[in-house]
Amino acid sequence: MARNSATKKLITDYYQIRNTNHETRNMEYAIETFSLTKIFSDWWGRDKVYAVNDLNLQIRYNEVFGLLGPNGSGKTTTLKMLLGLLYPTKGKTIVLGGDGADPKINARIGFLPEESYLYRYLNARETLDFYGRLFGLPAKVRKMRIEALLDMVGLKAVASRPVGTFSKGMARRIGLAQALINDPDLLILDEPTTGLDPIGTRQIKDLILNLAKRGKTVLLCSHLLADVEDVCDRIAILYGGKIQSEGKVKDLLQQTGKRQITTDAISDTAVEKIKQIVRNEQADCVVTSPMDKLETFFIKTVAAAQQQAQPTSGAISTTQIGGFLAPDTPVENILDKLVSPMESLRTAPVLQEPSEPPKTEQVGPVETSQTEPDERATGVLRKLTEPAKPSQPKPVVRDEKVETKPVEHKAAQQEQTKKSIIDQLTGRSSPQNEDRDLGPDQTDKSQTGDSGDA
Amino acid sequence: MDPTKPISPRQETQAMHSIWAVATNTLKQALRMKIAAVFIILLIVLLPAMGLSMTGDGTLKGRLQTFVSYGLSLTSFLLCLLTIIVSIYSLTSDIKQKQIYTVITKPIRRFQLLLGKLLGVILLDAALLILFSAIIYAITIYTPKYLGADGAELTRVDNEFFTARTGLTPPEADVRREVLDTYNNLEKTGQLDQIFRDVSHKKIIADLTKRKQLEKRAAAVGQNLLWEFNNVNLSDPNQSLFIRFKYDVSVNPPDLHVYGRWVVGDYRQIRYGARIQTPFHTFDRKDLIRTFHEIEVPADAVAADGYLAVEFINVPLNNTVVIFPLADGLEVLYKADTFGANFLRAVILIMLRLIFLACLGILTSTFLSFPVAILLCLVIFSTAIVSGFVIESFEYISAELSGVYYYAVKPIIQLLPRFDRLNPSKFLVPARLLSWSLLARVAAIMICIKASLLLLLALLIFSYREIARIVV
């Protein structure tokens, strides 16, 4: 108990110092935890499990942060404490400059729990309507957003079916839609891609990147390492409730001892020349053709089937982003903002509103569902036809060039080498295997993660 | 954004929206998860079947009384069960199936979630109660027409069933002085120990009081009994009064009947020898003992200031002392309201009961799992149904454990609602007025105090508990 009160005092002191420049603190971090500790005790009150142990986490605004770790490492417990679903045994959390259980803060958060816990008896549309009403969205805005989100997650055709009859992946999509209905400033996603097909997974990744582009903060909690690697700016790896490693994905994964060159198809003589140059530097050199990622191949195949309009009773996957969430469409028009109780949207500390003149949301979903797919489709096509390019939807430089960049070591492989069978059990092993199959010699890495020129 | 900012009207409506959203969701849950369907089908089938099959004692009045009594009791009982189940299921399933994770992380406060659930249950109750009481009312009203009852029977039913009568009972006679005298007398003569062996002082006094009061309500052969009432406020001068009585006797007459002469009117005219202004009505009757009978008296017997005297004369034809039992031996009844209005209040009485149970269900669901909460609520519910019996039996055994009883058990029992004493059938069957003031008193005690306490406790527990923690 004495230790407890001492910690409390430390924290109070800390606050008093921090509160002197309250504003800068608010500007700095979207999520901050101070010696966050959660002990689950048994029936007699004896300490049993340290789920989270002295966790200090700082997530900046407009950052995509990945919280990694094997099962039972305290990821979900941390999220639950951030949201006030669990109370910390010790320590404190600050979310968006306030308490994560405060409705005013909640209005700016989108949360997807580790499973989509839905009311089985409601249909998809009613489910979203219910959550929209909890946010106090006016009926008009609510209706438009629901349609846009249903479009986005590809469940419009089954929108009047009770969600109790949905498959896990479809339920996941509705879960994601409910997390986005308030156009949150902070998105907390716990294992967002479990149960989703690769297209859904890809869509979520694209969505995360797009939201980040719009100035949103994303906290992603996952053990699907490939997903995390694709989208996160920074990651922290938890084990036993403690941070084992933390930093920028690039910094953590870059192999400074190696370099990688990617070229278009060049002649064998040119290859020989290059090898000669490398040998002159007293270094080794391996030359292979990069392989498609299985994800890309899969998306290509399904896209082809969809173009032939083959029937399906499941979700219609598209990689388009819902109207009001798309990066180049403004969220709301001014009228919507005035009638919406979520003033928070405007007062978000680092909200980068798009610079275009605001369009009305009335035309938003309709228009985007027509104009967006074009742009998105070309984006997808580009990705499909040019697999060796970064997956991020940023302009790709297509000049004929020899790109020199550091070779990145896959997180999955690091894990693989470090740990044994247990880790295969903890993370879903398929993406890891997939990556290993694709390129154990690390010649295809130019398509993943941040490209060196980012 | 600024936490110090006062709550704006928009935030208030936002709070209402959240509560309303949860309430409608709870309604949908109850209706679509087929919990309510079972009860609805059961009642829709049973009520008309009861209307057709129940005959009571064979008379039209008996038939109506039986149907209303059983119909309302069944509706009330089933809705009570439904309320307990729905109010507990709604929150515990949210917690167990974890939908609450996505709900409570939205801008809704925990108390709003609870109030929303409560509102949903109450709305469901109100809708079903209105539906079923309308069915019962319709069947009751149309039964006489359906059966083609004759004029005499219709008049009787109109006077004694389709009405709401208020009853005046004579006040208990003040016998404390006489009791004390008798006690002292017995003590002085040393008979006390002979008559009451090993009995506490309190019990002796109670026993003597009862005897003295019975003496006041007993008439030997040739004697008379006089009761005076002061607040007989008839709303309609053309209507009738009813004297409802029950004879008890010291020696059973051979044919179990008692002769009696009843005189009803303003007795002060005789006592003070004034000029006769209001008439006296005299009835000579022969009635079966130990059953209720009613004498219809024209309203003009009541004096202008609401005074009325009723006199019973034990005529010498009898060979026994006639006693009017203490609690319900004699009453003056007169119409105070219509059957419809009384029925409405009876339905509201059931509604109050349902609201109480909904609060109880919500409270238990904040800290117990579904099966445990159901069990606890059913125990409380069934105890409340027989609360009178429970209290009596505790009073009886309390002699040995009075300390424990008065400080531990009694306060808990006092917290129970008295469902048995507030049974709507008790009012509708004898066509007795269930007054608004009684209803208001019940509402104040059962809802404003007891149910509010439960709800407050529920809000406290739910506001401070960890949502994500699984409880057993």
Interface residues (C-beta under 8 A of the other chain):
Chain A: K80 L83 G84 L85 L86 Y87 G98 D102 P103 K104 N106 A107 I109 F111 P113 E115 Y117 L118 Y119 Y121 L122 E126 F130 Y131 R133 L134 F135 G136 G175 Q178 A179 N182 P341 E343 S344 T347
Chain B: M1 P3 R10 Q11 T13 Q14 H17 S18 W20 A21 V22 N25 K28 Q29 R32 M33 Q97 K98 Q99 I100 Y101 T102 V103 I104 T105 K106 P107 I108 R109 E466 I467 A468 R469
